[in-house]
Amino acid sequence: SVGIGVLSAIFDDSFIRLILSDGYVNKTLENIKNGNPTAVYNSGTNWGGFIGITFNNLYVGLKAFAFGITGGIGTAYVLLSNGIMLGSF
């Protein structure tokens, strides 16, 4: 699924905007022009970022676990969608 994201991002510029949103892509492009491509992650405190990432990971893991009730189909969807997002990133 990561390969799907990478190849889709290489061959279709609009794919990244579809997956990551226009706002995120525009903000990142502006930060690159300003010389700080990772500025989107510099807002807030270190603890705030840690807590936000932790809760997001717990949410995704819980969702994948809960979707296991579908016989693994829902879990496969969560893994596929997150892999595509990672590849396009």
PDB file of N, CA, C and O in Angstrom:
ATOM      1  N   SER A   1       0.814  -1.196   0.000  1.00  0.00           N
ATOM      2  CA  SER A   1       0.000   0.000   0.000  1.00  0.00           C
ATOM      3  C   SER A   1       0.860   1.264   0.000  1.00  0.00           C
ATOM      4  O   SER A   1       0.469   2.283  -0.569  1.00  0.00           O
ATOM      5  N   VAL A   2       2.022   1.197   0.633  1.00  0.00           N
ATOM      6  CA  VAL A   2       2.942   2.338   0.599  1.00  0.00           C
ATOM      7  C   VAL A   2       3.408   2.568  -0.840  1.00  0.00           C
ATOM      8  O   VAL A   2       3.510   3.711  -1.286  1.00  0.00           O
ATOM      9  N   GLY A   3       3.689   1.488  -1.559  1.00  0.00           N
ATOM     10  CA  GLY A   3       4.097   1.591  -2.964  1.00  0.00           C
ATOM     11  C   GLY A   3       3.019   2.215  -3.820  1.00  0.00           C
ATOM     12  O   GLY A   3       3.320   2.988  -4.729  1.00  0.00           O
ATOM     13  N   ILE A   4       1.758   1.891  -3.543  1.00  0.00           N
ATOM     14  CA  ILE A   4       0.646   2.505  -4.274  1.00  0.00           C
ATOM     15  C   ILE A   4       0.656   4.013  -4.055  1.00  0.00           C
ATOM     16  O   ILE A   4       0.487   4.784  -5.000  1.00  0.00           O
ATOM     17  N   GLY A   5       0.854   4.431  -2.808  1.00  0.00           N
ATOM     18  CA  GLY A   5       0.901   5.854  -2.499  1.00  0.00           C
ATOM     19  C   GLY A   5       2.057   6.553  -3.172  1.00  0.00           C
ATOM     20  O   GLY A   5       1.900   7.655  -3.695  1.00  0.00           O
ATOM     21  N   VAL A   6       3.230   5.918  -3.164  1.00  0.00           N
ATOM     22  CA  VAL A   6       4.414   6.518  -3.782  1.00  0.00           C
ATOM     23  C   VAL A   6       4.216   6.658  -5.285  1.00  0.00           C
ATOM     24  O   VAL A   6       4.434   7.734  -5.842  1.00  0.00           O
ATOM     25  N   LEU A   7       3.807   5.586  -5.941  1.00  0.00           N
ATOM     26  CA  LEU A   7       3.639   5.623  -7.397  1.00  0.00           C
ATOM     27  C   LEU A   7       2.529   6.586  -7.807  1.00  0.00           C
ATOM     28  O   LEU A   7       2.660   7.302  -8.799  1.00  0.00           O
ATOM     29  N   SER A   8       1.450   6.602  -7.052  1.00  0.00           N
ATOM     30  CA  SER A   8       0.356   7.525  -7.378  1.00  0.00           C
ATOM     31  C   SER A   8       0.793   8.972  -7.224  1.00  0.00           C
ATOM     32  O   SER A   8       0.418   9.824  -8.031  1.00  0.00           O
ATOM     33  N   ALA A   9       1.583   9.258  -6.196  1.00  0.00           N
ATOM     34  CA  ALA A   9       2.072  10.625  -5.985  1.00  0.00           C
ATOM     35  C   ALA A   9       3.053  11.035  -7.077  1.00  0.00           C
ATOM     36  O   ALA A   9       3.087  12.199  -7.475  1.00  0.00           O
ATOM     37  N   ILE A  10       3.851  10.087  -7.564  1.00  0.00           N
ATOM     38  CA  ILE A  10       4.817  10.397  -8.620  1.00  0.00           C
ATOM     39  C   ILE A  10       4.105  10.723  -9.928  1.00  0.00           C
ATOM     40  O   ILE A  10       4.483  11.667 -10.621  1.00  0.00           O
ATOM     41  N   PHE A  11       3.089   9.955 -10.265  1.00  0.00           N
ATOM     42  CA  PHE A  11       2.458  10.082 -11.583  1.00  0.00           C
ATOM     43  C   PHE A  11       1.224  10.973 -11.612  1.00  0.00           C
ATOM     44  O   PHE A  11       0.715  11.268 -12.693  1.00  0.00           O
ATOM     45  N   ASP A  12       0.728  11.410 -10.464  1.00  0.00           N
ATOM     46  CA  ASP A  12      -0.457  12.271 -10.432  1.00  0.00           C
ATOM     47  C   ASP A  12      -0.297  13.295  -9.308  1.00  0.00           C
ATOM     48  O   ASP A  12      -0.429  12.958  -8.132  1.00  0.00           O
ATOM     49  N   ASP A  13      -0.013  14.548  -9.676  1.00  0.00           N
ATOM     50  CA  ASP A  13       0.212  15.599  -8.676  1.00  0.00           C
ATOM     51  C   ASP A  13      -1.018  15.875  -7.818  1.00  0.00           C
ATOM     52  O   ASP A  13      -0.880  16.254  -6.655  1.00  0.00           O
ATOM     53  N   SER A  14      -2.203  15.694  -8.363  1.00  0.00           N
ATOM     54  CA  SER A  14      -3.416  15.975  -7.597  1.00  0.00           C
ATOM     55  C   SER A  14      -3.708  14.893  -6.562  1.00  0.00           C
ATOM     56  O   SER A  14      -4.513  15.112  -5.657  1.00  0.00           O
ATOM     57  N   PHE A  15      -3.077  13.741  -6.679  1.00  0.00           N
ATOM     58  CA  PHE A  15      -3.314  12.640  -5.735  1.00  0.00           C
ATOM     59  C   PHE A  15      -2.903  13.029  -4.318  1.00  0.00           C
ATOM     60  O   PHE A  15      -3.598  12.706  -3.355  1.00  0.00           O
ATOM     61  N   ILE A  16      -1.784  13.718  -4.194  1.00  0.00           N
ATOM     62  CA  ILE A  16      -1.299  14.120  -2.865  1.00  0.00           C
ATOM     63  C   ILE A  16      -2.312  15.042  -2.198  1.00  0.00           C
ATOM     64  O   ILE A  16      -2.579  14.921  -1.003  1.00  0.00           O
ATOM     65  N   ARG A  17      -2.869  15.955  -2.971  1.00  0.00           N
ATOM     66  CA  ARG A  17      -3.873  16.878  -2.421  1.00  0.00           C
ATOM     67  C   ARG A  17      -5.145  16.130  -2.020  1.00  0.00           C
ATOM     68  O   ARG A  17      -5.812  16.508  -1.057  1.00  0.00           O
ATOM     69  N   LEU A  18      -5.477  15.084  -2.749  1.00  0.00           N
ATOM     70  CA  LEU A  18      -6.648  14.278  -2.424  1.00  0.00           C
ATOM     71  C   LEU A  18      -6.451  13.551  -1.097  1.00  0.00           C
ATOM     72  O   LEU A  18      -7.367  13.484  -0.278  1.00  0.00           O
ATOM     73  N   ILE A  19      -5.267  13.014  -0.891  1.00  0.00           N
ATOM     74  CA  ILE A  19      -5.000  12.215   0.300  1.00  0.00           C
ATOM     75  C   ILE A  19      -4.684  13.085   1.520  1.00  0.00           C
ATOM     76  O   ILE A  19      -5.220  12.847   2.602  1.00  0.00           O
ATOM     77  N   LEU A  20      -3.822  14.086   1.355  1.00  0.00           N
ATOM     78  CA  LEU A  20      -3.351  14.877   2.497  1.00  0.00           C
ATOM     79  C   LEU A  20      -4.103  16.191   2.707  1.00  0.00           C
ATOM     80  O   LEU A  20      -3.905  16.835   3.738  1.00  0.00           O
ATOM     81  N   SER A  21      -4.931  16.602   1.802  1.00  0.00           N
ATOM     82  CA  SER A  21      -5.749  17.821   1.814  1.00  0.00           C
ATOM     83  C   SER A  21      -4.984  19.012   1.240  1.00  0.00           C
ATOM     84  O   SER A  21      -3.764  19.116   1.360  1.00  0.00           O
ATOM     85  N   ASP A  22      -5.741  19.896   0.619  1.00  0.00           N
ATOM     86  CA  ASP A  22      -5.169  21.097   0.008  1.00  0.00           C
ATOM     87  C   ASP A  22      -4.485  21.987   1.039  1.00  0.00           C
ATOM     88  O   ASP A  22      -3.396  22.506   0.793  1.00  0.00           O
ATOM     89  N   GLY A  23      -5.122  22.160   2.188  1.00  0.00           N
ATOM     90  CA  GLY A  23      -4.567  23.031   3.218  1.00  0.00           C
ATOM     91  C   GLY A  23      -3.208  22.567   3.701  1.00  0.00           C
ATOM     92  O   GLY A  23      -2.292  23.375   3.856  1.00  0.00           O
ATOM     93  N   TYR A  24      -3.071  21.270   3.940  1.00  0.00           N
ATOM     94  CA  TYR A  24      -1.793  20.731   4.411  1.00  0.00           C
ATOM     95  C   TYR A  24      -0.705  20.893   3.352  1.00  0.00           C
ATOM     96  O   TYR A  24       0.419  21.280   3.671  1.00  0.00           O
ATOM     97  N   VAL A  25      -1.034  20.599   2.092  1.00  0.00           N
ATOM     98  CA  VAL A  25      -0.049  20.704   1.017  1.00  0.00           C
ATOM     99  C   VAL A  25       0.356  22.160   0.806  1.00  0.00           C
ATOM    100  O   VAL A  25       1.543  22.457   0.670  1.00  0.00           O
ATOM    101  N   ASN A  26      -0.626  23.077   0.777  1.00  0.00           N
ATOM    102  CA  ASN A  26      -0.313  24.499   0.587  1.00  0.00           C
ATOM    103  C   ASN A  26       0.558  25.039   1.719  1.00  0.00           C
ATOM    104  O   ASN A  26       1.508  25.784   1.482  1.00  0.00           O
ATOM    105  N   LYS A  27       0.226  24.656   2.944  1.00  0.00           N
ATOM    106  CA  LYS A  27       1.002  25.118   4.091  1.00  0.00           C
ATOM    107  C   LYS A  27       2.436  24.577   4.023  1.00  0.00           C
ATOM    108  O   LYS A  27       3.388  25.297   4.323  1.00  0.00           O
ATOM    109  N   THR A  28       2.584  23.318   3.632  1.00  0.00           N
ATOM    110  CA  THR A  28       3.917  22.730   3.520  1.00  0.00           C
ATOM    111  C   THR A  28       4.723  23.390   2.414  1.00  0.00           C
ATOM    112  O   THR A  28       5.914  23.643   2.591  1.00  0.00           O
ATOM    113  N   LEU A  29       4.097  23.675   1.275  1.00  0.00           N
ATOM    114  CA  LEU A  29       4.798  24.359   0.184  1.00  0.00           C
ATOM    115  C   LEU A  29       5.246  25.750   0.609  1.00  0.00           C
ATOM    116  O   LEU A  29       6.344  26.186   0.263  1.00  0.00           O
ATOM    117  N   GLU A  30       4.401  26.445   1.355  1.00  0.00           N
ATOM    118  CA  GLU A  30       4.769  27.776   1.851  1.00  0.00           C
ATOM    119  C   GLU A  30       5.933  27.679   2.844  1.00  0.00           C
ATOM    120  O   GLU A  30       6.840  28.512   2.830  1.00  0.00           O
ATOM    121  N   ASN A  31       5.901  26.674   3.691  1.00  0.00           N
ATOM    122  CA  ASN A  31       6.992  26.485   4.647  1.00  0.00           C
ATOM    123  C   ASN A  31       8.299  26.151   3.938  1.00  0.00           C
ATOM    124  O   ASN A  31       9.366  26.577   4.380  1.00  0.00           O
ATOM    125  N   ILE A  32       8.231  25.398   2.849  1.00  0.00           N
ATOM    126  CA  ILE A  32       9.431  25.077   2.075  1.00  0.00           C
ATOM    127  C   ILE A  32      10.014  26.352   1.472  1.00  0.00           C
ATOM    128  O   ILE A  32      11.230  26.543   1.474  1.00  0.00           O
ATOM    129  N   LYS A  33       9.142  27.228   0.954  1.00  0.00           N
ATOM    130  CA  LYS A  33       9.612  28.502   0.392  1.00  0.00           C
ATOM    131  C   LYS A  33      10.277  29.360   1.459  1.00  0.00           C
ATOM    132  O   LYS A  33      11.219  30.096   1.167  1.00  0.00           O
ATOM    133  N   ASN A  34       9.793  29.268   2.690  1.00  0.00           N
ATOM    134  CA  ASN A  34      10.362  30.046   3.791  1.00  0.00           C
ATOM    135  C   ASN A  34      11.607  29.392   4.386  1.00  0.00           C
ATOM    136  O   ASN A  34      12.215  29.943   5.304  1.00  0.00           O
ATOM    137  N   GLY A  35      11.989  28.227   3.874  1.00  0.00           N
ATOM    138  CA  GLY A  35      13.205  27.569   4.327  1.00  0.00           C
ATOM    139  C   GLY A  35      13.056  26.657   5.519  1.00  0.00           C
ATOM    140  O   GLY A  35      14.057  26.215   6.082  1.00  0.00           O
ATOM    141  N   ASN A  36      11.826  26.361   5.923  1.00  0.00           N
ATOM    142  CA  ASN A  36      11.599  25.481   7.076  1.00  0.00           C
ATOM    143  C   ASN A  36      10.483  24.488   6.739  1.00  0.00           C
ATOM    144  O   ASN A  36       9.335  24.703   7.127  1.00  0.00           O
ATOM    145  N   PRO A  37      10.801  23.403   6.023  1.00  0.00           N
ATOM    146  CA  PRO A  37       9.759  22.491   5.560  1.00  0.00           C
ATOM    147  C   PRO A  37       9.029  21.748   6.674  1.00  0.00           C
ATOM    148  O   PRO A  37       7.922  21.258   6.452  1.00  0.00           O
ATOM    149  N   THR A  38       9.608  21.652   7.848  1.00  0.00           N
ATOM    150  CA  THR A  38       8.941  20.942   8.937  1.00  0.00           C
ATOM    151  C   THR A  38       8.262  21.880   9.932  1.00  0.00           C
ATOM    152  O   THR A  38       7.950  21.472  11.051  1.00  0.00           O
ATOM    153  N   ALA A  39       8.031  23.125   9.539  1.00  0.00           N
ATOM    154  CA  ALA A  39       7.431  24.102  10.450  1.00  0.00           C
ATOM    155  C   ALA A  39       6.020  23.705  10.874  1.00  0.00           C
ATOM    156  O   ALA A  39       5.556  24.126  11.935  1.00  0.00           O
ATOM    157  N   VAL A  40       5.336  22.909  10.069  1.00  0.00           N
ATOM    158  CA  VAL A  40       3.979  22.496  10.425  1.00  0.00           C
ATOM    159  C   VAL A  40       3.976  21.681  11.718  1.00  0.00           C
ATOM    160  O   VAL A  40       2.954  21.606  12.400  1.00  0.00           O
ATOM    161  N   TYR A  41       5.107  21.073  12.058  1.00  0.00           N
ATOM    162  CA  TYR A  41       5.205  20.272  13.278  1.00  0.00           C
ATOM    163  C   TYR A  41       5.804  21.050  14.437  1.00  0.00           C
ATOM    164  O   TYR A  41       5.915  20.512  15.539  1.00  0.00           O
ATOM    165  N   ASN A  42       6.190  22.291  14.223  1.00  0.00           N
ATOM    166  CA  ASN A  42       6.829  23.079  15.267  1.00  0.00           C
ATOM    167  C   ASN A  42       5.851  23.890  16.109  1.00  0.00           C
ATOM    168  O   ASN A  42       6.262  24.546  17.067  1.00  0.00           O
ATOM    169  N   SER A  43       4.577  23.857  15.772  1.00  0.00           N
ATOM    170  CA  SER A  43       3.616  24.629  16.558  1.00  0.00           C
ATOM    171  C   SER A  43       3.302  23.888  17.854  1.00  0.00           C
ATOM    172  O   SER A  43       3.189  22.662  17.862  1.00  0.00           O
ATOM    173  N   GLY A  44       3.164  24.617  18.924  1.00  0.00           N
ATOM    174  CA  GLY A  44       2.866  24.019  20.210  1.00  0.00           C
ATOM    175  C   GLY A  44       4.115  23.549  20.923  1.00  0.00           C
ATOM    176  O   GLY A  44       5.239  23.825  20.503  1.00  0.00           O
ATOM    177  N   THR A  45       3.890  22.834  22.011  1.00  0.00           N
ATOM    178  CA  THR A  45       5.002  22.351  22.819  1.00  0.00           C
ATOM    179  C   THR A  45       5.383  20.932  22.417  1.00  0.00           C
ATOM    180  O   THR A  45       4.646  20.270  21.686  1.00  0.00           O
ATOM    181  N   ASN A  46       6.517  20.475  22.890  1.00  0.00           N
ATOM    182  CA  ASN A  46       6.927  19.097  22.637  1.00  0.00           C
ATOM    183  C   ASN A  46       5.937  18.108  23.228  1.00  0.00           C
ATOM    184  O   ASN A  46       5.612  17.096  22.608  1.00  0.00           O
ATOM    185  N   TRP A  47       5.459  18.405  24.432  1.00  0.00           N
ATOM    186  CA  TRP A  47       4.495  17.511  25.075  1.00  0.00           C
ATOM    187  C   TRP A  47       3.177  17.477  24.329  1.00  0.00           C
ATOM    188  O   TRP A  47       2.547  16.426  24.217  1.00  0.00           O
ATOM    189  N   GLY A  48       2.759  18.627  23.816  1.00  0.00           N
ATOM    190  CA  GLY A  48       1.518  18.669  23.046  1.00  0.00           C
ATOM    191  C   GLY A  48       1.615  17.824  21.791  1.00  0.00           C
ATOM    192  O   GLY A  48       0.685  17.092  21.453  1.00  0.00           O
ATOM    193  N   GLY A  49       2.742  17.925  21.102  1.00  0.00           N
ATOM    194  CA  GLY A  49       2.953  17.099  19.916  1.00  0.00           C
ATOM    195  C   GLY A  49       3.004  15.623  20.258  1.00  0.00           C
ATOM    196  O   GLY A  49       2.448  14.789  19.543  1.00  0.00           O
ATOM    197  N   PHE A  50       3.680  15.303  21.362  1.00  0.00           N
ATOM    198  CA  PHE A  50       3.773  13.916  21.812  1.00  0.00           C
ATOM    199  C   PHE A  50       2.393  13.351  22.104  1.00  0.00           C
ATOM    200  O   PHE A  50       2.065  12.243  21.679  1.00  0.00           O
ATOM    201  N   ILE A  51       1.588  14.113  22.830  1.00  0.00           N
ATOM    202  CA  ILE A  51       0.252  13.649  23.200  1.00  0.00           C
ATOM    203  C   ILE A  51      -0.631  13.512  21.961  1.00  0.00           C
ATOM    204  O   ILE A  51      -1.380  12.544  21.838  1.00  0.00           O
ATOM    205  N   GLY A  52      -0.546  14.483  21.038  1.00  0.00           N
ATOM    206  CA  GLY A  52      -1.342  14.414  19.823  1.00  0.00           C
ATOM    207  C   GLY A  52      -1.007  13.200  18.977  1.00  0.00           C
ATOM    208  O   GLY A  52      -1.905  12.512  18.492  1.00  0.00           O
ATOM    209  N   ILE A  53       0.277  12.932  18.798  1.00  0.00           N
ATOM    210  CA  ILE A  53       0.704  11.769  18.012  1.00  0.00           C
ATOM    211  C   ILE A  53       0.312  10.475  18.717  1.00  0.00           C
ATOM    212  O   ILE A  53      -0.139   9.526  18.075  1.00  0.00           O
ATOM    213  N   THR A  54       0.482  10.437  20.026  1.00  0.00           N
ATOM    214  CA  THR A  54       0.125   9.237  20.781  1.00  0.00           C
ATOM    215  C   THR A  54      -1.360   8.924  20.657  1.00  0.00           C
ATOM    216  O   THR A  54      -1.733   7.781  20.391  1.00  0.00           O
ATOM    217  N   PHE A  55      -2.215   9.935  20.848  1.00  0.00           N
ATOM    218  CA  PHE A  55      -3.656   9.705  20.747  1.00  0.00           C
ATOM    219  C   PHE A  55      -4.061   9.314  19.330  1.00  0.00           C
ATOM    220  O   PHE A  55      -4.948   8.480  19.148  1.00  0.00           O
ATOM    221  N   ASN A  56      -3.423   9.903  18.333  1.00  0.00           N
ATOM    222  CA  ASN A  56      -3.737   9.519  16.961  1.00  0.00           C
ATOM    223  C   ASN A  56      -3.370   8.054  16.719  1.00  0.00           C
ATOM    224  O   ASN A  56      -4.151   7.312  16.123  1.00  0.00           O
ATOM    225  N   ASN A  57      -2.196   7.636  17.172  1.00  0.00           N
ATOM    226  CA  ASN A  57      -1.785   6.248  16.990  1.00  0.00           C
ATOM    227  C   ASN A  57      -2.688   5.284  17.750  1.00  0.00           C
ATOM    228  O   ASN A  57      -3.016   4.210  17.245  1.00  0.00           O
ATOM    229  N   LEU A  58      -3.090   5.663  18.964  1.00  0.00           N
ATOM    230  CA  LEU A  58      -4.021   4.829  19.721  1.00  0.00           C
ATOM    231  C   LEU A  58      -5.367   4.718  19.013  1.00  0.00           C
ATOM    232  O   LEU A  58      -5.973   3.646  18.989  1.00  0.00           O
ATOM    233  N   TYR A  59      -5.838   5.830  18.434  1.00  0.00           N
ATOM    234  CA  TYR A  59      -7.103   5.830  17.712  1.00  0.00           C
ATOM    235  C   TYR A  59      -7.049   4.900  16.499  1.00  0.00           C
ATOM    236  O   TYR A  59      -7.963   4.106  16.277  1.00  0.00           O
ATOM    237  N   VAL A  60      -5.980   5.002  15.724  1.00  0.00           N
ATOM    238  CA  VAL A  60      -5.844   4.155  14.536  1.00  0.00           C
ATOM    239  C   VAL A  60      -5.751   2.685  14.943  1.00  0.00           C
ATOM    240  O   VAL A  60      -6.372   1.828  14.314  1.00  0.00           O
ATOM    241  N   GLY A  61      -4.984   2.392  15.981  1.00  0.00           N
ATOM    242  CA  GLY A  61      -4.866   1.017  16.448  1.00  0.00           C
ATOM    243  C   GLY A  61      -6.182   0.464  16.965  1.00  0.00           C
ATOM    244  O   GLY A  61      -6.530  -0.684  16.686  1.00  0.00           O
ATOM    245  N   LEU A  62      -6.908   1.269  17.712  1.00  0.00           N
ATOM    246  CA  LEU A  62      -8.206   0.841  18.221  1.00  0.00           C
ATOM    247  C   LEU A  62      -9.197   0.622  17.088  1.00  0.00           C
ATOM    248  O   LEU A  62      -9.975  -0.332  17.104  1.00  0.00           O
ATOM    249  N   LYS A  63      -9.160   1.512  16.108  1.00  0.00           N
ATOM    250  CA  LYS A  63     -10.044   1.360  14.950  1.00  0.00           C
ATOM    251  C   LYS A  63      -9.722   0.081  14.191  1.00  0.00           C
ATOM    252  O   LYS A  63     -10.634  -0.647  13.798  1.00  0.00           O
ATOM    253  N   ALA A  64      -8.437  -0.207  13.976  1.00  0.00           N
ATOM    254  CA  ALA A  64      -8.041  -1.429  13.286  1.00  0.00           C
ATOM    255  C   ALA A  64      -8.481  -2.654  14.083  1.00  0.00           C
ATOM    256  O   ALA A  64      -8.938  -3.641  13.505  1.00  0.00           O
ATOM    257  N   PHE A  65      -8.343  -2.594  15.408  1.00  0.00           N
ATOM    258  CA  PHE A  65      -8.767  -3.700  16.253  1.00  0.00           C
ATOM    259  C   PHE A  65     -10.279  -3.894  16.188  1.00  0.00           C
ATOM    260  O   PHE A  65     -10.760  -5.017  16.034  1.00  0.00           O
ATOM    261  N   ALA A  66     -11.025  -2.800  16.304  1.00  0.00           N
ATOM    262  CA  ALA A  66     -12.478  -2.886  16.294  1.00  0.00           C
ATOM    263  C   ALA A  66     -13.000  -3.379  14.945  1.00  0.00           C
ATOM    264  O   ALA A  66     -13.978  -4.124  14.890  1.00  0.00           O
ATOM    265  N   PHE A  67     -12.352  -2.967  13.865  1.00  0.00           N
ATOM    266  CA  PHE A  67     -12.787  -3.409  12.544  1.00  0.00           C
ATOM    267  C   PHE A  67     -12.452  -4.878  12.299  1.00  0.00           C
ATOM    268  O   PHE A  67     -12.844  -5.436  11.275  1.00  0.00           O
ATOM    269  N   GLY A  68     -11.737  -5.505  13.220  1.00  0.00           N
ATOM    270  CA  GLY A  68     -11.463  -6.925  13.113  1.00  0.00           C
ATOM    271  C   GLY A  68     -12.718  -7.763  13.160  1.00  0.00           C
ATOM    272  O   GLY A  68     -12.708  -8.923  12.749  1.00  0.00           O
ATOM    273  N   ILE A  69     -13.806  -7.187  13.660  1.00  0.00           N
ATOM    274  CA  ILE A  69     -15.074  -7.894  13.725  1.00  0.00           C
ATOM    275  C   ILE A  69     -15.611  -8.221  12.324  1.00  0.00           C
ATOM    276  O   ILE A  69     -16.469  -9.091  12.175  1.00  0.00           O
ATOM    277  N   THR A  70     -15.116  -7.536  11.320  1.00  0.00           N
ATOM    278  CA  THR A  70     -15.566  -7.773   9.941  1.00  0.00           C
ATOM    279  C   THR A  70     -14.779  -8.902   9.283  1.00  0.00           C
ATOM    280  O   THR A  70     -14.813  -9.052   8.062  1.00  0.00           O
ATOM    281  N   GLY A  71     -14.078  -9.688  10.078  1.00  0.00           N
ATOM    282  CA  GLY A  71     -13.308 -10.788   9.522  1.00  0.00           C
ATOM    283  C   GLY A  71     -11.997 -10.334   8.905  1.00  0.00           C
ATOM    284  O   GLY A  71     -11.428 -11.021   8.056  1.00  0.00           O
ATOM    285  N   GLY A  72     -11.520  -9.172   9.335  1.00  0.00           N
ATOM    286  CA  GLY A  72     -10.248  -8.668   8.836  1.00  0.00           C
ATOM    287  C   GLY A  72     -10.373  -7.706   7.675  1.00  0.00           C
ATOM    288  O   GLY A  72      -9.393  -7.052   7.317  1.00  0.00           O
ATOM    289  N   ILE A  73     -11.546  -7.598   7.075  1.00  0.00           N
ATOM    290  CA  ILE A  73     -11.730  -6.694   5.930  1.00  0.00           C
ATOM    291  C   ILE A  73     -11.558  -5.248   6.362  1.00  0.00           C
ATOM    292  O   ILE A  73     -10.868  -4.480   5.691  1.00  0.00           O
ATOM    293  N   GLY A  74     -12.177  -4.865   7.473  1.00  0.00           N
ATOM    294  CA  GLY A  74     -12.054  -3.500   7.977  1.00  0.00           C
ATOM    295  C   GLY A  74     -10.633  -3.173   8.393  1.00  0.00           C
ATOM    296  O   GLY A  74     -10.143  -2.070   8.151  1.00  0.00           O
ATOM    297  N   THR A  75      -9.973  -4.140   9.023  1.00  0.00           N
ATOM    298  CA  THR A  75      -8.584  -3.942   9.420  1.00  0.00           C
ATOM    299  C   THR A  75      -7.694  -3.772   8.201  1.00  0.00           C
ATOM    300  O   THR A  75      -6.789  -2.937   8.200  1.00  0.00           O
ATOM    301  N   ALA A  76      -7.946  -4.559   7.164  1.00  0.00           N
ATOM    302  CA  ALA A  76      -7.172  -4.427   5.921  1.00  0.00           C
ATOM    303  C   ALA A  76      -7.388  -3.053   5.308  1.00  0.00           C
ATOM    304  O   ALA A  76      -6.456  -2.468   4.757  1.00  0.00           O
ATOM    305  N   TYR A  77      -8.620  -2.527   5.398  1.00  0.00           N
ATOM    306  CA  TYR A  77      -8.900  -1.185   4.885  1.00  0.00           C
ATOM    307  C   TYR A  77      -8.098  -0.126   5.641  1.00  0.00           C
ATOM    308  O   TYR A  77      -7.527   0.777   5.030  1.00  0.00           O
ATOM    309  N   VAL A  78      -8.056  -0.237   6.978  1.00  0.00           N
ATOM    310  CA  VAL A  78      -7.295   0.723   7.787  1.00  0.00           C
ATOM    311  C   VAL A  78      -5.818   0.663   7.405  1.00  0.00           C
ATOM    312  O   VAL A  78      -5.175   1.700   7.237  1.00  0.00           O
ATOM    313  N   LEU A  79      -5.283  -0.547   7.269  1.00  0.00           N
ATOM    314  CA  LEU A  79      -3.876  -0.697   6.894  1.00  0.00           C
ATOM    315  C   LEU A  79      -3.618  -0.145   5.494  1.00  0.00           C
ATOM    316  O   LEU A  79      -2.610   0.525   5.269  1.00  0.00           O
ATOM    317  N   LEU A  80      -4.511  -0.419   4.565  1.00  0.00           N
ATOM    318  CA  LEU A  80      -4.360   0.068   3.195  1.00  0.00           C
ATOM    319  C   LEU A  80      -4.405   1.590   3.145  1.00  0.00           C
ATOM    320  O   LEU A  80      -3.550   2.217   2.518  1.00  0.00           O
ATOM    321  N   SER A  81      -5.391   2.184   3.799  1.00  0.00           N
ATOM    322  CA  SER A  81      -5.520   3.645   3.745  1.00  0.00           C
ATOM    323  C   SER A  81      -4.348   4.343   4.423  1.00  0.00           C
ATOM    324  O   SER A  81      -3.877   5.365   3.926  1.00  0.00           O
ATOM    325  N   ASN A  82      -3.868   3.819   5.538  1.00  0.00           N
ATOM    326  CA  ASN A  82      -2.717   4.431   6.210  1.00  0.00           C
ATOM    327  C   ASN A  82      -1.438   4.232   5.415  1.00  0.00           C
ATOM    328  O   ASN A  82      -0.582   5.116   5.400  1.00  0.00           O
ATOM    329  N   GLY A  83      -1.291   3.098   4.758  1.00  0.00           N
ATOM    330  CA  GLY A  83      -0.120   2.864   3.918  1.00  0.00           C
ATOM    331  C   GLY A  83      -0.081   3.803   2.720  1.00  0.00           C
ATOM    332  O   GLY A  83       0.977   4.321   2.361  1.00  0.00           O
ATOM    333  N   ILE A  84      -1.242   4.020   2.103  1.00  0.00           N
ATOM    334  CA  ILE A  84      -1.317   4.946   0.972  1.00  0.00           C
ATOM    335  C   ILE A  84      -0.993   6.362   1.431  1.00  0.00           C
ATOM    336  O   ILE A  84      -0.289   7.099   0.741  1.00  0.00           O
ATOM    337  N   MET A  85      -1.509   6.739   2.597  1.00  0.00           N
ATOM    338  CA  MET A  85      -1.204   8.073   3.124  1.00  0.00           C
ATOM    339  C   MET A  85       0.290   8.224   3.389  1.00  0.00           C
ATOM    340  O   MET A  85       0.876   9.259   3.068  1.00  0.00           O
ATOM    341  N   LEU A  86       0.902   7.212   3.967  1.00  0.00           N
ATOM    342  CA  LEU A  86       2.337   7.254   4.238  1.00  0.00           C
ATOM    343  C   LEU A  86       3.129   7.343   2.932  1.00  0.00           C
ATOM    344  O   LEU A  86       4.080   8.120   2.837  1.00  0.00           O
ATOM    345  N   GLY A  87       2.751   6.566   1.943  1.00  0.00           N
ATOM    346  CA  GLY A  87       3.450   6.591   0.665  1.00  0.00           C
ATOM    347  C   GLY A  87       3.320   7.914  -0.060  1.00  0.00           C
ATOM    348  O   GLY A  87       4.275   8.378  -0.681  1.00  0.00           O
ATOM    349  N   SER A  88       2.154   8.524   0.012  1.00  0.00           N
ATOM    350  CA  SER A  88       1.973   9.810  -0.659  1.00  0.00           C
ATOM    351  C   SER A  88       2.695  10.924   0.089  1.00  0.00           C
ATOM    352  O   SER A  88       3.107  11.912  -0.519  1.00  0.00           O
ATOM    353  N   PHE A  89       2.851  10.776   1.381  1.00  0.00           N
ATOM    354  CA  PHE A  89       3.581  11.763   2.187  1.00  0.00           C
ATOM    355  C   PHE A  89       5.040  11.780   1.794  1.00  0.00           C
ATOM    356  O   PHE A  89       5.823  12.545   2.358  1.00  0.00           O
TER     357      PHE A  89
END
